[in-house]
Amino acid sequence: MIRDYFAAAAAGATMGMFVVATLWGPAAPALARDSVHEVPAQMATASLLPQSVVVEALAEGETPALPLPDITLPAKGSSVAVKPVTQNDRRAGSLGELVAQYSSSTTPNREAECLSVAVYYESKGEPLAGQLAVATTILNRTRSGRFPASICGVVLQKSQFSFVRSGLPSVPRGSAQWKTAVAIGHIARNDLWSCEVGSALYFHARRVSPGWRLTRIGTVGNHIFYR
């Protein structure tokens, strides 16, 4: 009888170690194919659960609900990091608000400089939508395959812009109009605001009539746009 008692106790200890190893170990022990049906469902699947879920369930004396969604849950009591909202995440209510956000007297590189100079000399003093239309047309040319592939190549192309003589002219960098041109260039390059003539490749001032045989898209500010 004593021998049977110790044998039963040893068997119980072995089963207890099996349960603990299943719940806390890195992986479930290998089971024979014909013995899987004898293992309770909770024991057979516990090792597949995120460890933090198992620990929390055991701490509360509950069995984790199955199945669980395929997500990683934070440990109990830990904080969840939240991505900070940046300037680019904010939705501006108007083009003017965007221009106010990005107004600057400096341009980050030569390409941005060329675009801002073109916006300044072609459309300074126009409504912001008209300035954005000029910038968008220049960018469209770089992607069209019919013009140079760079912004500076488009702006400095011979006989295209009247303000170009032997390179980019100087600009009054402290003026509000220049800062607006820089902001418009940034907005156009990063596609932060929809343009009214988004497919335009050509434009001319409203005061002239060159008689182009092109598809007219519309008029924005002081220019008429075509493609």
C-alpha positions in Angstrom: 0.0 0.0 0.0 2.8 2.4 0.9 4.6 1.5 -2.3 1.4 2.3 -4.3 1.0 5.6 -2.4 4.5 6.8 -3.3 4.0 5.6 -6.9 0.8 7.7 -7.2 2.5 10.7 -5.7 5.4 10.4 -8.1 2.9 10.2 -11.0 1.1 13.3 -9.8 4.3 15.2 -9.5 5.3 14.2 -13.0 1.9 15.4 -14.4 2.3 18.7 -12.4 5.7 19.3 -14.0 4.2 18.5 -17.4 1.5 21.2 -16.9 4.0 23.8 -15.7 6.4 23.1 -18.6 3.5 23.4 -21.0 2.4 26.7 -19.7 5.8 28.3 -18.9 8.3 26.6 -21.1 9.4 28.0 -24.5 7.6 25.3 -26.5 5.2 22.4 -25.9 6.8 19.0 -25.5 6.5 16.6 -28.5 3.5 14.3 -28.3 2.9 11.0 -30.0 0.3 11.1 -32.8 -2.1 8.8 -31.0 -1.9 10.6 -27.7 -2.9 14.1 -28.8 -6.6 13.5 -28.2 -5.9 12.6 -24.6 -4.5 16.1 -23.7 -7.0 18.7 -22.6 -7.5 21.5 -25.2 -6.2 24.2 -22.8 -3.0 22.3 -22.2 -2.5 21.5 -25.9 -2.8 25.2 -27.0 -1.4 27.1 -24.0 2.1 27.2 -25.4 0.8 28.9 -28.5 -0.5 31.9 -26.5 1.5 35.0 -25.9 3.3 34.5 -22.6 1.9 37.7 -21.1 -1.6 36.6 -21.8 -1.0 33.2 -20.0 0.6 34.9 -17.0 -2.2 37.4 -16.6 -4.8 34.7 -16.9 -3.2 32.6 -14.3 -2.8 35.6 -12.0 -6.5 36.2 -12.2 -7.3 32.4 -11.9 -9.0 32.3 -15.3 -8.4 30.3 -18.5 -7.5 32.5 -21.6 -10.3 32.8 -24.1 -9.6 31.0 -27.4 -9.0 31.7 -30.2 -7.1 35.0 -29.8 -6.5 37.5 -32.6 -3.0 37.6 -34.1 -1.7 40.6 -32.2 1.0 41.3 -29.6 -0.4 42.6 -26.4 1.6 44.7 -24.0 2.5 43.2 -20.6 0.2 44.1 -17.8 0.9 47.5 -16.3 3.2 48.6 -19.2 2.6 51.7 -21.3 1.9 51.8 -25.0 4.1 54.1 -27.1 2.1 56.6 -29.3 3.6 58.1 -32.5 3.8 61.8 -32.0 1.8 64.0 -34.5 4.2 65.8 -36.8 3.5 68.8 -39.0 3.0 66.6 -42.0 0.2 64.6 -40.2 -1.9 67.7 -39.7 -4.6 68.4 -42.2 -4.7 72.1 -43.1 -8.0 73.8 -43.6 -6.8 75.9 -46.5 -3.9 76.4 -48.8 -3.1 79.6 -46.9 -2.6 77.6 -43.7 -0.2 75.3 -45.4 1.8 78.3 -46.8 2.0 79.7 -43.3 3.4 76.4 -42.0 6.1 76.1 -44.6 7.1 79.7 -45.3 10.8 80.1 -45.1 13.6 82.2 -46.7 15.8 79.2 -47.5 15.4 76.2 -49.9 16.9 72.8 -49.0 18.6 72.1 -52.3 19.2 73.4 -55.9 16.1 71.8 -57.3 13.9 73.5 -54.7 15.7 76.7 -55.4 14.9 76.6 -59.1 11.3 75.9 -58.5 10.9 78.7 -55.9 12.6 81.2 -58.2 10.3 80.3 -61.1 7.2 80.6 -58.9 8.5 84.0 -57.6 9.1 85.5 -61.0 6.2 83.9 -62.9 3.4 84.4 -60.3 4.4 86.5 -57.3 1.4 88.6 -56.2 -1.1 86.1 -57.7 -3.6 84.1 -55.6 -2.0 81.2 -53.9 -3.9 78.8 -56.2 -2.3 80.5 -59.2 1.2 80.2 -57.8 0.6 76.5 -57.0 -0.6 76.0 -60.6 2.7 77.4 -62.0 4.7 75.1 -59.7 2.7 72.1 -60.6 3.1 72.7 -64.3 6.9 72.9 -64.0 6.8 69.6 -62.0 4.6 68.0 -64.6 7.2 68.8 -67.3 9.9 66.9 -65.4 7.7 63.7 -65.5 6.4 64.1 -69.1 9.3 62.8 -71.1 9.0 65.8 -73.4 11.1 68.2 -71.3 14.2 67.8 -69.1 13.8 65.4 -66.2 15.0 67.9 -63.5 13.4 71.0 -62.2 16.4 73.2 -62.9 16.6 71.7 -66.4 12.9 72.7 -67.1 13.3 76.2 -65.6 16.6 76.9 -67.3 15.6 75.4 -70.7 16.3 77.9 -73.5 13.4 80.2 -74.5 10.9 78.8 -72.0 10.8 81.4 -69.2 11.4 85.1 -69.9 13.0 85.8 -66.5 15.9 83.4 -67.3 18.9 85.1 -68.9 22.2 83.4 -68.1 21.1 81.4 -65.1 18.8 82.0 -62.1 18.4 85.6 -61.2 18.7 86.8 -57.6 15.7 87.2 -55.4 14.9 89.4 -52.3 15.1 86.6 -49.8 13.7 88.6 -46.9 10.5 89.5 -48.7 7.1 87.9 -47.9 6.6 87.1 -51.6 9.8 85.0 -51.7 8.9 83.1 -48.5 5.5 82.3 -50.1 7.2 81.1 -53.2 9.4 78.8 -51.1 6.3 77.4 -49.3 4.5 76.9 -52.6 7.4 75.0 -54.0 7.5 72.7 -51.0 3.8 72.1 -51.1 3.9 71.3 -54.8 7.0 69.0 -54.6 5.4 67.0 -51.8 1.9 67.0 -53.2 0.3 68.5 -50.1 -2.5 70.3 -51.8 -4.6 69.5 -54.9 -4.0 71.8 -57.9 -6.9 73.0 -60.1 -5.0 72.3 -63.3 -3.1 69.2 -62.2 -2.3 67.9 -65.7 -1.0 71.2 -67.2 2.2 71.3 -69.2 2.0 74.8 -70.6 0.7 78.3 -69.5 0.8 81.8 -70.6 -0.3 85.2 -69.2 -3.9 86.1 -69.7 -2.9 89.4 -71.4 -1.4 87.5 -74.5 -2.9 85.2 -77.1 -0.3 83.0 -78.6 -2.8 80.9 -80.5 -1.5 77.6 -79.3 -3.2 74.4 -80.7 -3.3 72.8 -77.3 -6.0 71.5 -75.0 -7.0 74.3 -72.7 -7.5 73.2 -69.1 -8.5 76.3 -67.3 -7.5 79.7 -66.0 -6.1 80.2 -62.5 -4.9 83.6 -61.3 -3.2 85.5 -64.1 -2.4 82.5 -66.3 -4.2 80.2 -68.8 -3.1 76.5 -68.6 -2.9 73.9 -71.3 -1.8 70.3 -71.8 
